[in-house]
Amino acid sequence: MGRWALDVAFVWKAALTLGLVLLYYCFSIGITFYNKWLTKSFHFPLFMTMLHLAVIFLFSALSRALVQCSSHRARVVLSWTDYLRRVAPTALATALDVGLSNWSFLYITVSLYTMTKSSAVLFILIFSLIFKLEELRAALVLVVLLIAGGLFMFTYKSTQFNVEGFALVLGASFIGGIRWTLTQMLLQKADLGLQNPIDTMFHLQPLMFLGLFPLFAVFEGLHLSTSEKIFRFQDPGLLLWVLGSLLLGGILAFGLGFSEFLLVSRTSSLTLSIAGIFKEVCTLLLAAHLLGDQISLLNWLGFALCLSGISLHVALKALHSRGDGGPKPRKGLGSSADLELLLQSSQQEEDNGEEEYFMTQGQQ
């Protein structure tokens, strides 16, 4: 009877893990293809991003209100001094990362975007070394070389290579390195009380919106004000379709963060790391099959080289976590997707300091 109960528990846990991974894949891969699909007909990626931020903020505020009503405990609200001095730099870097990533879809294929965006860990490692969040080791040098070499091989003589789009997404990856470094430093300040990802999203979105607004005003403001799809619409049906599509993106963006949180809280951060690696492969295969992205043998070898570097870093972090055997100050960043670091902090609070490491693609 005891053995049967253990078998049932194992099957239930395996099924739950598989379901959560599939839910995460649906949101993560879905928002990548959604962004590419929408930018084909709606050429205002910065406005699209700002609408997504507004939706995430509303959903975060609603979630905070529901949690507060059920727990009868007030949620954290930062003072204006802490908000502007400590949160603003992280919010600005996050806004630029997300904005440039979505902007790149006007020019770049999903496969090249996926490959280039996965190199964000390269810049995360560099900034972690600069800010002394990570110690320089031979293994890290090897990780950097594998990822950089893989990126070069993937983009070398690519038939669908676009310089402008590649520059945008590479710039987003560079800023992403700053973003996640600042995010880790922000979350390590326990006095702020932003360990819960919902609270962090709630505080980040308004400053992200304001930080992205000047860029939107310069590059898209005039064109959007004269566009027949938004401000000068003549067909109410078309306007409702555009607004509905934009709302869908915001729901996907919030769902991505929520699915990551569920996966980590119910399994482990290592599960999300491994799932993130396979997600990149699934995204490339779908891009080649559904969108007709042309990927040569050299490109695939470059992608495999890059994934080997990412996998090595995941393995090193897992071994380091086992070797510690207890709560340690967090060092190093290892992810590129949205909300991953926020999930790390939340998981550490719930698991009493389990060492975490994520390596997934970001939302947006």
C-alpha positions in Angstrom: 0.0 0.0 0.0 2.9 2.3 0.9 4.6 1.6 -2.4 1.4 2.2 -4.4 0.9 5.5 -2.6 4.5 6.5 -3.5 4.0 5.5 -7.2 0.8 7.6 -7.3 2.5 10.6 -5.7 5.4 10.3 -8.2 3.1 10.1 -11.2 1.0 13.0 -9.9 4.1 15.2 -9.4 5.5 14.2 -12.9 2.1 15.1 -14.5 2.0 18.4 -12.6 5.5 19.3 -13.6 4.8 18.5 -17.2 1.6 20.5 -17.2 3.3 23.5 -15.7 6.2 23.3 -18.2 3.7 23.1 -21.1 1.8 26.1 -19.6 5.1 28.0 -19.5 5.9 27.0 -23.0 2.5 28.2 -24.3 3.0 31.7 -22.8 6.8 32.0 -23.5 6.8 30.7 -27.1 3.3 32.2 -27.7 4.4 35.8 -26.9 7.4 35.5 -29.2 5.4 34.4 -32.2 2.6 36.9 -31.2 5.0 39.8 -31.3 6.3 38.8 -34.7 2.8 38.3 -36.0 1.4 41.6 -34.8 4.4 43.7 -36.0 3.8 42.5 -39.5 0.5 44.5 -39.7 0.9 46.9 -36.7 4.2 48.8 -37.1 4.2 50.5 -33.7 6.2 48.1 -31.5 6.9 50.8 -28.8 3.2 51.7 -28.5 2.5 48.0 -28.3 5.0 47.5 -25.5 3.5 50.4 -23.6 0.0 48.9 -23.8 1.4 45.6 -22.6 3.0 47.4 -19.6 -0.3 49.0 -18.7 -2.1 45.7 -18.8 0.6 44.0 -16.7 0.2 46.9 -14.2 -3.5 46.5 -14.0 -3.3 42.7 -13.5 -0.6 43.1 -10.9 -2.7 45.7 -9.0 -5.7 43.4 -9.2 -3.6 40.4 -7.9 -2.2 42.5 -5.0 -5.8 43.5 -4.1 -7.0 39.9 -4.1 -4.1 38.6 -2.1 -4.5 41.5 0.4 -8.2 40.7 0.8 -7.6 37.0 1.3 -4.6 37.3 3.7 -5.7 40.6 5.4 -2.1 41.8 5.2 -1.2 45.1 3.6 1.1 44.8 0.5 4.3 46.8 0.4 4.2 50.3 -1.0 7.5 52.1 -1.5 8.1 55.8 -0.6 8.7 58.2 -3.4 12.4 58.5 -2.4 13.0 54.8 -2.5 10.9 54.5 -5.6 12.8 57.1 -7.7 16.3 56.4 -6.3 16.3 52.6 -6.2 13.6 51.3 -8.6 13.9 53.9 -11.4 17.3 52.6 -12.8 16.1 49.1 -13.0 12.8 50.1 -14.5 14.5 52.2 -17.2 16.9 49.4 -18.2 13.9 46.9 -18.3 11.9 49.2 -20.4 14.7 49.6 -23.0 15.3 45.9 -23.0 11.7 45.0 -23.7 11.1 47.9 -26.1 14.2 47.2 -28.2 13.4 43.5 -28.3 9.9 44.1 -29.6 11.2 46.8 -32.0 13.6 44.3 -33.6 10.6 42.1 -34.8 10.0 44.7 -37.5 13.2 43.6 -39.2 14.4 40.3 -37.8 13.2 36.6 -38.0 12.1 34.7 -35.0 15.0 32.3 -35.3 17.7 35.1 -35.3 15.8 36.9 -32.5 15.8 33.7 -30.4 19.5 33.0 -31.0 20.6 36.6 -30.4 18.4 37.1 -27.3 19.7 33.9 -25.7 23.2 35.5 -25.7 21.9 37.9 -23.0 23.6 35.6 -20.5 26.9 36.7 -22.0 26.3 40.3 -21.0 24.8 39.3 -17.7 28.0 37.5 -16.9 30.1 40.4 -17.9 28.2 42.9 -15.7 28.1 40.4 -12.9 31.9 40.4 -13.0 32.1 44.2 -13.2 29.8 44.6 -10.2 31.6 41.7 -8.4 28.5 39.6 -8.2 30.4 36.8 -9.8 34.0 35.6 -9.4 36.2 35.2 -12.5 36.8 31.5 -13.1 38.1 29.5 -16.0 34.7 27.8 -16.4 33.0 31.2 -16.8 35.5 32.2 -19.5 34.7 28.9 -21.3 30.9 29.7 -21.0 31.5 33.2 -22.5 33.6 31.8 -25.4 31.0 29.1 -26.2 28.1 31.5 -26.3 30.0 34.2 -28.3 31.3 31.7 -30.7 27.9 30.2 -31.2 26.4 33.6 -31.9 29.0 34.3 -34.5 28.4 31.0 -36.3 24.7 31.4 -36.2 24.8 34.9 -37.8 27.7 34.2 -40.2 26.4 34.2 -43.8 22.8 33.9 -42.6 20.5 34.2 -45.6 17.9 36.2 -43.5 20.3 38.3 -41.6 19.3 42.0 -41.1 21.8 44.4 -39.6 19.2 46.8 -38.2 17.2 44.1 -36.5 20.3 42.3 -35.2 21.6 45.6 -33.8 18.3 46.2 -32.0 18.1 42.8 -30.3 21.8 42.7 -29.5 21.4 46.1 -27.9 18.5 44.7 -25.9 20.6 41.8 -24.8 23.4 44.2 -23.7 20.9 46.4 -21.8 19.4 43.1 -20.4 22.8 42.4 -18.8 22.5 45.8 -17.0 18.9 45.2 -16.2 19.3 41.8 -14.5 22.4 43.0 -12.6 20.4 46.0 -11.3 17.5 43.8 -10.5 19.6 41.4 -8.4 21.0 44.4 -6.5 17.5 45.7 -6.0 16.1 42.5 -4.7 19.0 42.0 -2.4 17.9 45.1 -0.5 15.6 43.2 1.9 14.4 46.5 3.5 12.5 47.3 0.3 10.3 44.2 0.6 10.0 43.5 -3.1 10.7 39.8 -2.9 7.3 38.9 -4.3 7.2 39.1 -8.1 3.7 40.6 -8.2 4.9 43.5 -5.9 7.9 44.0 -8.1 5.9 44.1 -11.3 3.4 46.5 -9.7 6.2 49.0 -8.9 8.2 48.6 -12.1 5.5 49.0 -14.7 4.7 52.7 -14.2 8.3 53.8 -14.4 8.9 51.5 -17.4 6.0 53.1 -19.1 7.3 56.6 -18.5 10.9 55.6 -19.4 9.7 54.2 -22.8 7.4 57.2 -23.6 10.1 59.6 -24.9 11.4 56.9 -27.3 7.8 56.3 -28.4 7.1 60.0 -28.9 10.2 60.6 -31.0 10.0 57.5 -33.3 6.3 56.6 -33.4 4.2 59.5 -31.9 3.6 61.4 -35.1 3.0 58.3 -37.3 0.6 56.8 -34.7 -1.4 60.1 -34.4 -2.1 60.0 -38.2 -2.6 56.2 -38.4 -6.0 55.1 -39.5 -5.7 52.0 -37.2 -5.7 54.1 -34.0 -6.3 57.8 -33.7 -7.7 58.5 -37.2 -9.7 55.3 -37.4 -12.6 55.2 -39.8 -13.5 51.5 -39.3 -14.6 50.8 -35.7 -14.3 47.1 -36.3 -10.6 47.5 -37.2 -10.0 49.7 -34.1 -11.6 47.0 -31.9 -9.5 44.3 -33.6 -6.2 46.3 -33.0 -7.1 47.0 -29.3 -8.1 43.4 -28.8 -4.8 42.2 -30.3 -2.8 44.5 -28.1 -4.8 43.4 -25.0 -4.0 39.8 -25.9 -0.3 40.6 -25.8 -0.6 42.1 -22.4 -2.3 39.0 -21.1 0.4 36.8 -22.6 3.1 38.9 -21.0 1.5 38.7 -17.5 0.8 35.0 -18.0 4.4 34.4 -18.8 5.5 35.8 -15.5 2.8 34.0 -13.6 3.5 30.6 -15.3 7.2 31.0 -14.4 6.3 31.7 -10.8 4.0 28.6 -10.7 6.7 26.4 -12.2 9.4 27.5 -9.8 7.1 27.4 -6.7 5.8 23.9 -7.5 9.0 22.4 -8.7 12.4 24.0 -8.6 14.5 26.7 -10.3 16.6 24.1 -12.0 13.4 22.7 -13.7 12.8 26.2 -15.2 16.5 26.4 -16.3 16.3 23.1 -18.2 12.9 23.8 -19.6 14.2 27.2 -20.8 17.0 25.5 -22.8 14.5 23.1 -24.6 12.2 26.1 -25.2 14.8 27.7 -27.3 15.1 24.6 -29.4 11.3 24.3 -29.8 11.1 28.0 -30.8 13.7 27.5 -33.6 12.0 24.4 -34.9 8.6 26.1 -34.9 10.1 29.2 -36.6 11.6 27.0 -39.4 8.4 24.9 -39.8 5.7 27.6 -39.4 7.4 30.8 -40.6 9.8 29.3 -43.1 12.9 30.7 -41.4 16.0 29.5 -43.3 18.5 27.9 -40.9 21.7 26.4 -42.4 23.8 23.6 -41.0 26.4 26.2 -39.8 23.6 28.1 -38.1 22.4 25.0 -36.3 26.0 24.2 -35.2 26.3 27.7 -33.9 23.1 27.4 -32.0 24.2 24.1 -30.5 27.5 25.7 -29.4 25.6 28.5 -27.7 23.3 26.1 -26.0 26.3 24.1 -24.8 27.6 27.2 -23.1 24.2 27.9 -21.5 23.9 24.3 -20.4 27.4 24.4 -18.9 26.5 27.4 -16.9 23.3 25.7 -15.7 25.3 22.7 -14.6 27.9 24.8 -12.8 25.2 26.7 -10.9 23.4 23.4 -9.9 26.7 21.9 -8.7 27.5 25.1 -6.8 24.0 25.0 -5.2 24.5 21.4 -4.0 28.0 22.1 -2.7 26.8 25.0 -0.5 24.2 22.9 1.3 22.4 26.0 2.8 21.4 29.6 2.3 24.1 31.8 0.8 24.1 35.3 -0.5 23.1 35.2 -4.1 25.9 35.6 -6.7 25.7 35.9 -10.4 22.8 36.1 -12.8 22.0 33.5 -15.3 18.8 34.4 -17.1 17.4 36.5 -19.8 13.7 36.3 -19.6 11.4 38.6 -17.9 10.7 38.1 -14.3 13.1 35.3 -13.8 15.2 37.1 -11.2 12.0 38.1 -9.4 11.0 34.4 -9.3 14.4 33.6 -7.9 13.9 35.9 -5.0 10.4 34.6 -4.3 11.6 31.0 -4.5 14.4 31.7 -2.1 11.9 33.2 0.4 9.7 30.1 0.2 12.5 27.5 0.1 14.6 29.2 2.8 17.4 30.1 0.6 17.5 27.5 -2.2 20.2 28.5 -4.6 18.6 29.4 -7.9 19.6 29.8 -11.5 17.4 30.4 -14.5 18.2 30.3 -18.2 15.1 31.1 -20.3 14.1 33.4 -23.0 12.3 36.5 -22.0 9.2 37.7 -22.8 9.3 40.2 -24.6 
